[in-house]
């Protein structure tokens, strides 16, 4: 029985993890939940699953949540420290780290310090603090179970194989909502268009990151840390059908691929149950109907952000945390229609070019870099908005 704490239970991954728990009630018990602001959802889930602890990050919602759960023995906590309590909950042996963005870093570290089995669905924490996270995992003799569909696919393709015989990792990308847009069409692309992902149903932030291909750049950095492989051995291919979720090429000329319908509940279950494969509600792909799976190299002219994010990863130091923080601000600015779609990659390139890189060997340096990136991006947004208004 997996005793599970879900960090970010009200998000897309968190909700799908709860569905997986419903599929496998004899194998997964929910013992702790956290959410950002949605106290009503957290209260509903507390009555359904009766966890030992729930945490609401927004302290202003604590009183409402506490009152709603007055009839339960569930412990109610709030704020950043409350979320970290959910991450280190004594009743939990497994933590699903699904809080979006840098807000998930401290809870992730708290879960590792508490020696929990970690299922990672927060790529930004590993992108910004990869060395720090991996060093702590090694110290605690723990491993990360990846939840991202691409990294789960690689994990599955590596099972039973020798890492020394890997020639390269091949991350597949759907191409996002704008994969067939011309350069001219991208100039007028809107946030509502970006949110219409052709294959996946996800949160707004990651869906826009898919459209810019920032998400794939972040996944390249994540893969470097998860699988301890150099950047030159990580390749990206666009695969519009999203059936082959990633591949591993071996030195003998063989390539192993993992195929499944685009449904995040499969990699979530695989991670939570530590590579077990019980029956699910998701059917296998109908390969006869697929007919023409296709692959092609990303277009760096239309989608330069992929190379920009990758370059930040190769630079190391504070560059990944800096560029990740900048992207979070730019992503939100585009969602709010404050900047254009192409301005996201323009800003990322400009900001990275001006960065004075330095080492990121402690948490303070990483959060300072994140703040610096956000500050630079906000200045870019404000300047762009002024120009537009003239």
Beta strands, then each sheet from edge to edge (+ up, - down):
strand 1: 2-7
strand 2: 28-35
strand 3: 53-56
strand 4: 75-78
strand 5: 94-97
strand 6: 117-120
strand 7: 144-146
strand 8: 166-173
strand 9: 234-238
strand 10: 244-250
strand 11: 255-259
sheet 1: 4+ 3+ 2+ 1+ 5+ 6+ 7+
sheet 2: 9+ 8+ 10- 11+
end
